[in-house]
Amino acid sequence: MKVIKAVYRLTVYDDGDLEMKLMPQHYIFDELPDSPIILSSGTTEKAIQIALVLKEIASLLQNESSIYSVSEYKKLVNIAIKNIAGRLMITEQTVADKLTRGLGINKQKLVDLIYDFFEVTIVELDDFRDSELYEVIIANLSKMQDLSYMEDTFIEIVNMMQKEKWGWSD
């Protein structure tokens, strides 16, 4: 399997000028087709898998106007884990372990934190940095690349969810 080191966007202008731009790390997962991807950028698999699961949950919640219960969030978390494991061609247990043992919490605590983040923090327009989910994740990551990647992930999720719920645009 080949390792993706970086993705660039090449722009060709009508006067023949070329512009090449290094794309952000999340572009690799958001814009490229669903296929097994190995990313070599200094970000750990743990951070990548946690971020992908959170983005998948946000994606599953989009276009939904109803508020879910904690038990429905448990199902959403399971679906997100299954989807991400399938895309990365790893076991569901591997992904689930990153979200539980990797964060020092059990599955129910994970579901509770995700529920609180999506149903309280985002809805009430609170700063995501004050959410317990964010605090638990950040406390269990040590590499600077992981911290930066996770911060970008939370910003992206909050922006996506608030645009959807409140009809905000850029």
N, C-alpha and C positions, 0 to 999 in steps of 0.2 A: 504494500500500500504506500502511495506517495504521501509525503508530508507537505502541507501548505505552510510556507514560511511567511508569505505576505500576499495581499491582493492589491493590485493597482488598477486605476481607471485611466484609460488612454482616451484623450479627447483630440480629435483631428478637426481643425478649423478650415473654413473654405479657402483661406489664404495659404494653406499648407503648414501652418504652425501646429506644433504638437504640444500637448500638456499631459504630464503623467502625475497622478495624485495617488499617494498611499491611502488606501481605504481603512477606516477604523475597524477594529477587531470584530465588532458585532456584525459588520457587513458580511463577513464570511458565513455566518450562520443565518442571517436574515435574508440574504439575496441570492445565494448560490442554491442550486437545486438540492433537494433532499438526497443526500448520499453520505456514505461514511466519510467523516472529515477528521483528520488529525491536525491539530493546530500547534505549531511550534513558535510561541511568542513569549514564553516565560510565564504565561498564565497556567496555573495548575489545572488538572482535570477536575479536581474538586470544585474550584470556582466556576469553571465553564459549565459543568453539569448542574450546579445549583442555579446559575443564571439562566440556563436553557429551560429548566423546569419552571422557574418563576415566569419567564416570558411565555411559555406554553400555557400556563394557567391564565395569564392575562389575555392571551389570544382566545382561549376557550370562553372566557367571560365576556369578550367583546360582543356587541349586539344583543346583550342580555340586559333587560331593564329591571328584572326582579332581583331581590336580595336573597342570597342563598343561606341555608342553614349550615351549621358546622358539619353535619353528617353529609350534606351535599358537597361540601368542600373536600371531605375525605375522598369521595369518588373522583372529584376533579384532580386532586393530587395524584391518585392512582393512575388516572388516564394520562396525565402529563408525564409521569415517570415512564409509563409504558411507551408513549410516543417518542420520548427522547432516547430511551434505551434502543428502540427500534432504529431510529435515525443514526445513532452512533454505533450500532451493531454490537452492543454490549448487553449484559443481563439487566433486568429490572432491579435485581438485588444490588448490583453495583451502583446504580444511580441512587437507589433508596438509601444505601449505606452512606453516601456522600452527604445526604440531607439529614440523616439521623446521627449515626455514630460520628460522622465527620464534624457535626455541629454540637455533639455532646447532648443530644435530646432524643426523646423517643418519638415514634410516629404521631401519636396523639398530640403531643406538644407542638410538633411541626405543623399539623393541620390547624391547631388553635392559633398559632402565630400567623399563618398564611391567611386564615379567615379574618383575623383582626386587622391585618395589613390591608387587604382588599376591601373589606366591608366597613372599616372604621377610619383608618388613616387616610385613604384616598378619598372616600366619600366626604369626610369632614375637612378635606384640604389641609390636613396636618403635614408638617415636615416629615418626610419618610425617615429621616435620620433619628427621629424620636421614637420610631416604632421598635418594638421588641424584636421583630423579625430581623430588621437591619442590624440592630445591636448584637444579636446572637451570631449572625453570619460574620460580621466584621471582627468580632472577638475571636472567631475561630479561623481567621485567615491571617497569614503572617507576611506573605510576599507583597511588596509594593504594587506589582503588576496585578495581583489578585484584588487588592483593595481598590485600585483605580477602576478595574474592570467591573467590580461589583457596584461601585458608585455610579458608573455609566449605565449599568443595567437598571438600577433602581430609578434613575432619572428617566430613562427610556420608558419603563413600565408606567410610572406616574403620568408622564406626558400622554402616553397612549390611552390610559384609562380615563384621564380627565377630559381629553378631547372627546372620547366616546360618550361618557356620561353627561358632560356639560355642553357638548357641541362646540367646543373651542376649536379654533383653527390657528394655523401658524401666522 
